[in-house]
Amino acid sequence: MNEEKNLEKLFIDEEEVSKDLLYDILAPYIRFSKKTNDILPTRDFLKLKTDQKILVTLAAIKALFVLERRDDDKITPKELEKLTGIKGNTLRPVLKNLYDQRIIMKGPEGGYYLPPMSIPTVKDMLKREDNK
């Protein structure tokens, strides 16, 4: 009986996201417009590496979705290019790499998103860079 209870802990609710973790990821890099829900990068965002900018932006999209200020947590490469300022020929290989590492996922219609189980990984990736 105890063994069964422990196995149940392995199942996650993919809709459940830690708002505290998202806050920790986003606070140094992103602000949101109260009126438009636009993602507004801070100066520190501009100092991030390409992969970090993508992950922070995907976390911002996830936060808007969790707060019900966006209908979907998926975003196309074109939209990401517009939000981050990263050109498509630089952006797409990094997206592929993050996808191959299973840090980000792709929806059925092709949009990329940050799955809940990757949020702690993103926080750790940003923290490691801060310590360098």
C-alpha positions, 0 to 999 in steps of 0.5 A, a space after each residue: 500500500 505504501 509503495 502505491 502511494 509513493 508511485 502516485 507522487 511521480 504523476 504531475 499535473 501538467 497544468 500546475 505551474 509554480 508561480 513562485 519559480 516563474 517569478 524567480 526566473 522573470 523578476 530580473 529580466 521581464 516586466 509586463 504592461 498592465 494594460 496590454 500584457 506586453 512583455 517588456 525586457 529589462 536591461 539585464 535581459 539584454 545581457 543574457 545569452 541567446 538560449 537564456 533569452 529564449 527560455 526567459 521569454 517562454 517563461 514569460 509566455 507561460 506566466 501570462 498563460 498561468 495568470 489567464 492573460 493569454 489564451 495559449 502558452 505556445 509561441 511560434 518562432 516568428 513571434 519569438 523573433 519579434 519579442 526577443 530581437 533574435 534573428 530567425 537564422 540564429 533563433 531556429 538552431 537554438 530552439 532545435 537544440 533546446 527541444 532536442 534537450 527536452 527543455 522546451 516542447 513543441 505543440 501539435 500546431 508547431 508552437 514552442 512552449 516551456 513545460 512545467 517540469 522544465 521550469 526548475 531547470 531554467 531557473 538553475 540554468 540562469 542561476 549558474 550563469 549568475 555565479 560565473 
